[in-house]
């Protein structure tokens, strides 16, 4: 037996047509689960809300303030422990380099300068290689194919961005 339309009619409190009302009454006579749901719904609708005990609001606000203060303390101590741990690990990682630097600063500085020059030269070589490759590729691939590939890439990026926006959406309200 399909209970879904009847449960929807009972719970959504929308006005029903005469035909729907007749179908609902016939179903309630035949289905004990839906009849019980109707009784519970009527009992809840007739129930009067109970006022909170005297001083509830003040007690709740005090407990909430204490909870938030404890949470801030836990967060602060967690950040402190994490920071100390990261600093300790960094100190252990940097220690051999610092020892070598202080043992011979001139040698360390010249080595550092040499490494920076190597990185700069490598960057220039990579740039020149990529430029040459793109010039060769420019002659091999027709313009309409490059345009289509660019549009497909941009479309894929747009779809990726939209999907990330939808996946990262935080539901508001209840």
C-alpha positions as a Markdown table, in Angstrom:
| # | Residue | x | y | z |
|---|---|---|---|---|
| 1 | Unk | 0.0 | 0.0 | 0.0 |
| 2 | Unk | 1.4 | 3.4 | -0.9 |
| 3 | Unk | 1.3 | 5.7 | 2.2 |
| 4 | Unk | 3.3 | 8.6 | 0.7 |
| 5 | Unk | 0.5 | 10.8 | -0.6 |
| 6 | Unk | -1.6 | 10.3 | 2.6 |
| 7 | Unk | 1.4 | 11.1 | 4.8 |
| 8 | Unk | 2.1 | 14.2 | 2.8 |
| 9 | Unk | -1.6 | 15.3 | 3.1 |
| 10 | Unk | -1.5 | 14.7 | 6.9 |
| 11 | Unk | 1.8 | 16.4 | 7.6 |
| 12 | Unk | 1.8 | 19.4 | 5.3 |
| 13 | Unk | -1.5 | 20.8 | 6.5 |
| 14 | Unk | -2.6 | 22.0 | 3.1 |
| 15 | Unk | -6.2 | 22.3 | 2.2 |
| 16 | Unk | -7.5 | 19.2 | 0.5 |
| 17 | Unk | -10.1 | 18.9 | -2.2 |
| 18 | Unk | -13.3 | 16.9 | -1.4 |
| 19 | Unk | -12.0 | 14.0 | -3.4 |
| 20 | Unk | -8.7 | 14.0 | -1.6 |
| 21 | Unk | -10.5 | 14.3 | 1.8 |
| 22 | Unk | -12.6 | 11.3 | 0.9 |
| 23 | Unk | -9.6 | 9.2 | -0.1 |
| 24 | Unk | -7.8 | 10.2 | 3.1 |
| 25 | Unk | -10.7 | 9.2 | 5.3 |
| 26 | Unk | -11.0 | 5.9 | 3.5 |
| 27 | Unk | -7.3 | 5.3 | 3.9 |
| 28 | Unk | -7.3 | 6.2 | 7.6 |
| 29 | Unk | -10.1 | 3.6 | 8.3 |
| 30 | Unk | -8.0 | 0.9 | 6.5 |
| 31 | Unk | -4.4 | 1.9 | 7.6 |
| 32 | Unk | -3.6 | 1.8 | 11.3 |
| 33 | Unk | -0.1 | 3.5 | 10.8 |
| 34 | Unk | -1.6 | 6.5 | 9.1 |
| 35 | Unk | -4.5 | 6.7 | 11.6 |
| 36 | Unk | -1.9 | 6.7 | 14.5 |
| 37 | Unk | 0.1 | 9.4 | 12.6 |
| 38 | Unk | -3.1 | 11.5 | 12.4 |
| 39 | Unk | -3.8 | 11.0 | 16.1 |
| 40 | Unk | -0.3 | 12.1 | 17.0 |
| 41 | Unk | -0.6 | 15.1 | 14.7 |
| 42 | Unk | -3.9 | 16.1 | 16.3 |
| 43 | Unk | -2.5 | 15.6 | 19.8 |
| 44 | Unk | 0.6 | 17.7 | 19.1 |
| 45 | Unk | -1.6 | 20.4 | 17.5 |
| 46 | Unk | -3.8 | 20.5 | 20.6 |
| 47 | Unk | -0.9 | 20.5 | 23.1 |
| 48 | Unk | -0.1 | 23.8 | 24.8 |
| 49 | Unk | 3.5 | 24.9 | 24.9 |
| 50 | Unk | 5.1 | 24.7 | 28.3 |
| 51 | Unk | 6.9 | 27.7 | 29.6 |
| 52 | Unk | 10.5 | 27.1 | 30.8 |
| 53 | Unk | 11.2 | 26.9 | 34.5 |
| 54 | Unk | 11.9 | 30.2 | 36.3 |
| 55 | Unk | 15.4 | 31.4 | 35.7 |
| 56 | Unk | 16.0 | 29.1 | 32.7 |
| 57 | Unk | 17.2 | 31.8 | 30.4 |
| 58 | Unk | 19.7 | 33.2 | 32.9 |
| 59 | Unk | 21.1 | 29.7 | 33.7 |
| 60 | Unk | 21.3 | 28.9 | 30.0 |
| 61 | Unk | 23.2 | 32.2 | 29.3 |
| 62 | Unk | 25.6 | 31.5 | 32.2 |
| 63 | Unk | 26.3 | 28.0 | 30.9 |
| 64 | Unk | 26.7 | 29.2 | 27.4 |
| 65 | Unk | 29.2 | 31.8 | 28.4 |
| 66 | Unk | 31.1 | 29.3 | 30.4 |
| 67 | Unk | 31.1 | 26.8 | 27.5 |
| 68 | Unk | 32.3 | 29.5 | 25.1 |
| 69 | Unk | 35.1 | 30.5 | 27.5 |
| 70 | Unk | 36.2 | 26.9 | 27.9 |
| 71 | Unk | 36.1 | 26.4 | 24.2 |
| 72 | Unk | 38.3 | 29.5 | 23.7 |
| 73 | Unk | 40.8 | 28.3 | 26.3 |
| 74 | Unk | 40.9 | 24.9 | 24.6 |
| 75 | Unk | 41.5 | 26.5 | 21.2 |
| 76 | Unk | 44.2 | 28.8 | 22.5 |
| 77 | Unk | 46.0 | 26.0 | 24.2 |
| 78 | Unk | 45.7 | 23.8 | 21.1 |
| 79 | Unk | 47.1 | 26.6 | 18.9 |
| 80 | Unk | 49.9 | 27.1 | 21.4 |
| 81 | Unk | 50.8 | 23.4 | 21.4 |
| 82 | Unk | 50.6 | 23.2 | 17.6 |
| 83 | Unk | 52.8 | 26.3 | 17.2 |
| 84 | Unk | 55.4 | 24.9 | 19.7 |
| 85 | Unk | 55.4 | 21.6 | 17.8 |
| 86 | Unk | 55.9 | 23.2 | 14.4 |
| 87 | Unk | 58.6 | 25.5 | 15.7 |
| 88 | Unk | 60.4 | 22.5 | 17.3 |
| 89 | Unk | 60.2 | 20.5 | 14.0 |
| 90 | Unk | 61.5 | 23.5 | 12.1 |
| 91 | Unk | 64.3 | 24.0 | 14.5 |
| 92 | Unk | 65.3 | 20.3 | 14.1 |
| 93 | Unk | 65.2 | 20.6 | 10.3 |
| 94 | Unk | 67.1 | 23.9 | 10.2 |
| 95 | Unk | 69.7 | 23.0 | 12.8 |
| 96 | Unk | 72.2 | 21.2 | 10.5 |
| 97 | Unk | 72.0 | 24.1 | 8.0 |
| 98 | Unk | 72.4 | 26.7 | 10.7 |
| 99 | Unk | 75.5 | 24.9 | 12.1 |
| 100 | Unk | 77.1 | 24.8 | 8.6 |
| 101 | Unk | 76.3 | 28.4 | 8.1 |
| 102 | Unk | 77.8 | 29.6 | 11.3 |
| 103 | Unk | 80.9 | 27.4 | 10.8 |
| 104 | Unk | 81.7 | 29.1 | 7.5 |
| 105 | Unk | 79.4 | 32.0 | 6.6 |
| 106 | Unk | 81.4 | 33.1 | 3.5 |
| 107 | Unk | 81.3 | 29.6 | 2.1 |
| 108 | Unk | 77.5 | 29.3 | 2.8 |
| 109 | Unk | 76.7 | 32.6 | 1.2 |
| 110 | Unk | 78.7 | 31.8 | -1.9 |
| 111 | Unk | 77.0 | 28.5 | -2.1 |
| 112 | Unk | 73.6 | 30.1 | -1.7 |
| 113 | Unk | 74.4 | 32.7 | -4.4 |
| 114 | Unk | 75.6 | 30.0 | -6.7 |
| 115 | Unk | 72.4 | 28.0 | -6.2 |
| 116 | Unk | 70.3 | 31.1 | -6.9 |
| 117 | Unk | 72.2 | 31.7 | -10.2 |
| 118 | Unk | 71.6 | 28.0 | -11.2 |
| 119 | Unk | 67.9 | 28.4 | -10.5 |
| 120 | Unk | 67.7 | 31.6 | -12.6 |
| 121 | Unk | 69.6 | 30.0 | -15.5 |
| 122 | Unk | 67.4 | 27.0 | -15.3 |
| 123 | Unk | 64.3 | 29.2 | -15.4 |
| 124 | Unk | 65.6 | 31.0 | -18.5 |
| 125 | Unk | 66.3 | 27.6 | -20.2 |
| 126 | Unk | 62.8 | 26.3 | -19.5 |
| 127 | Unk | 61.3 | 29.5 | -20.7 |
| 128 | Unk | 63.3 | 29.5 | -24.0 |
| 129 | Unk | 62.5 | 25.8 | -24.5 |
| 130 | Unk | 58.8 | 26.4 | -24.0 |
| 131 | Unk | 58.8 | 29.4 | -26.3 |
| 132 | Unk | 60.5 | 27.3 | -29.1 |
| 133 | Unk | 58.1 | 24.4 | -28.5 |
| 134 | Unk | 55.1 | 26.8 | -28.8 |
| 135 | Unk | 56.5 | 28.4 | -32.0 |
| 136 | Unk | 56.9 | 24.9 | -33.6 |
| 137 | Unk | 53.5 | 23.8 | -32.4 |
| 138 | Unk | 52.0 | 27.0 | -33.8 |
| 139 | Unk | 53.1 | 26.0 | -37.3 |
| 140 | Unk | 51.9 | 22.4 | -36.9 |
| 141 | Unk | 48.4 | 22.9 | -35.5 |
| 142 | Unk | 45.8 | 24.9 | -37.6 |
| 143 | Unk | 44.3 | 28.1 | -36.0 |
| 144 | Unk | 40.8 | 26.7 | -35.8 |
| 145 | Unk | 42.0 | 23.6 | -33.8 |
| 146 | Unk | 43.9 | 25.8 | -31.4 |
| 147 | Unk | 40.8 | 28.0 | -30.9 |
| 148 | Unk | 38.6 | 25.0 | -30.3 |
| 149 | Unk | 41.1 | 23.5 | -27.8 |
| 150 | Unk | 41.2 | 26.9 | -26.0 |
| 151 | Unk | 37.4 | 27.1 | -25.9 |
| 152 | Unk | 37.1 | 23.5 | -24.6 |
| 153 | Unk | 39.7 | 24.2 | -21.9 |
| 154 | Unk | 38.0 | 27.4 | -20.8 |
| 155 | Unk | 34.6 | 25.6 | -20.8 |
| 156 | Unk | 36.0 | 22.8 | -18.7 |
| 157 | Unk | 37.5 | 25.3 | -16.3 |
| 158 | Unk | 34.1 | 27.1 | -16.1 |
| 159 | Unk | 32.3 | 23.8 | -15.4 |
| 160 | Unk | 34.9 | 22.9 | -12.8 |
| 161 | Unk | 34.5 | 26.2 | -11.1 |
| 162 | Unk | 30.7 | 25.9 | -11.1 |
| 163 | Unk | 30.8 | 22.4 | -9.7 |
| 164 | Unk | 33.2 | 23.5 | -6.9 |
| 165 | Unk | 30.8 | 26.4 | -6.1 |
| 166 | Unk | 27.9 | 24.0 | -5.8 |
| 167 | Unk | 29.8 | 21.4 | -3.8 |
| 168 | Unk | 31.1 | 24.1 | -1.4 |
| 169 | Unk | 27.7 | 25.7 | -0.9 |
| 170 | Unk | 26.7 | 25.7 | 2.8 |
| 171 | Unk | 22.9 | 25.2 | 3.2 |
| 172 | Unk | 21.3 | 28.1 | 5.0 |
| 173 | Unk | 18.5 | 27.7 | 7.5 |
| 174 | Unk | 16.8 | 24.5 | 8.6 |
